[in-house]
Structures are given as structure tokens and as C-alpha cells.
């Protein structure tokens, strides 16, 4: 029976890929043997991925970015591959 578990902060950092390799290995090994922590990491991964694709993110583009994009969308695939 496992008596020590990584903190929620450590599990969240692991889910977000923010840990150094040595800690990642340790936390991943623990999660392989601990269903409770594995479930927490899975939930953190879902939460992090949802926030990464949140529709409330505002990405500002300049007028030149918009013009370049519009030009790209008007070209045929053949024209684009030749350049």
C-alpha cells in the first residue's frame, strides 16, 4: 500500500509538462502504481487542455497578418506548393 502521494501542485505540474525529467519519471512511476494520483493527473490534463483551447482567449492580429492570411486563402494548393 502506498503511504505517500505527490502533492496536488506536483501532480498539476506533471500534467502540464513543467517538471524536470527526473521528477517526471518519479511522478509517472508513482501514477503507474497509484490509481488515485493517476486519476488526478488525467483530470488535470483535461482541465489544462480545455484552458488551452478556451474560446475566451483573445489573439490579436495586425492588419498585415490578416492581409497575408487572406492572400494565402485565395491561392490554389498548386500555387502554394510552388513557392
C-alpha positions as CSV (number, residue, x, y, z in Angstrom):
1,X,0.0,0.0,0.0
2,X,1.3,3.4,-1.0
3,X,1.6,5.7,2.0
4,X,3.0,8.9,0.4
5,X,1.5,10.7,-2.5
6,X,2.8,13.7,-4.5
7,X,1.1,17.0,-3.7
8,X,-1.7,18.3,-6.0
9,X,0.7,21.1,-7.1
10,X,3.3,18.5,-8.1
11,X,0.7,16.4,-10.0
12,X,-0.6,19.5,-11.8
13,X,3.0,20.5,-12.8
14,X,3.5,16.9,-14.1
15,X,0.2,17.1,-16.1
16,X,1.4,20.4,-17.6
17,X,4.8,19.1,-18.5
18,X,6.5,21.6,-16.3
19,X,8.7,19.2,-14.2
20,X,12.3,18.3,-14.9
21,X,12.9,14.8,-16.3
22,X,14.0,13.3,-13.0
23,X,10.8,14.4,-11.3
24,X,8.6,13.5,-14.3
25,X,10.0,9.9,-14.1
26,X,9.3,9.7,-10.4
27,X,5.7,11.0,-10.6
28,X,4.9,8.9,-13.7
29,X,6.2,5.8,-11.9
30,X,4.1,6.6,-8.9
31,X,1.0,7.2,-11.0
32,X,1.5,3.8,-12.7
33,X,1.0,2.2,-9.3
34,X,-1.5,4.6,-7.8
35,X,-4.9,4.9,-9.3
36,X,-5.9,7.9,-7.2
37,X,-3.0,10.0,-8.4
38,X,-3.4,8.7,-12.0
39,X,-7.0,9.9,-12.0
40,X,-6.0,13.3,-10.6
41,X,-3.3,13.7,-13.3
42,X,-5.9,12.7,-16.0
43,X,-8.3,15.3,-14.7
44,X,-5.6,18.0,-14.6
45,X,-4.7,17.1,-18.2
46,X,-8.3,17.6,-19.2
47,X,-8.5,20.9,-17.4
48,X,-5.2,22.2,-18.9
49,X,-6.2,21.2,-22.4
50,X,-9.6,22.8,-22.0
51,X,-8.0,26.1,-20.9
52,X,-5.5,25.9,-23.8
53,X,-8.4,25.9,-26.2
54,X,-10.6,28.2,-24.3
55,X,-12.7,30.4,-26.7
56,X,-12.2,33.4,-24.4
57,X,-8.5,33.6,-25.5
58,X,-8.1,36.7,-27.5
59,X,-5.4,36.6,-30.1
60,X,-4.7,39.9,-31.6
61,X,-3.6,40.1,-35.2
62,X,-2.3,43.0,-37.1
63,X,-3.8,44.2,-40.4
64,X,-0.7,42.9,-42.2
65,X,-1.3,39.4,-40.6
66,X,-4.9,39.5,-41.8
67,X,-3.8,40.5,-45.3
68,X,-1.3,37.7,-45.5
69,X,-3.8,35.2,-44.3
70,X,-6.4,36.4,-46.9
71,X,-3.8,36.1,-49.7
72,X,-2.9,32.6,-48.6
73,X,-6.6,31.6,-48.6
74,X,-7.1,32.9,-52.1
75,X,-4.2,30.9,-53.6
76,X,-4.8,27.4,-55.0
77,X,-2.9,24.5,-53.5
78,X,-0.8,24.3,-56.7
79,X,0.3,27.9,-56.3
80,X,1.1,27.5,-52.7
81,X,3.3,24.4,-53.2
82,X,5.4,26.1,-55.9
83,X,6.5,28.9,-53.7
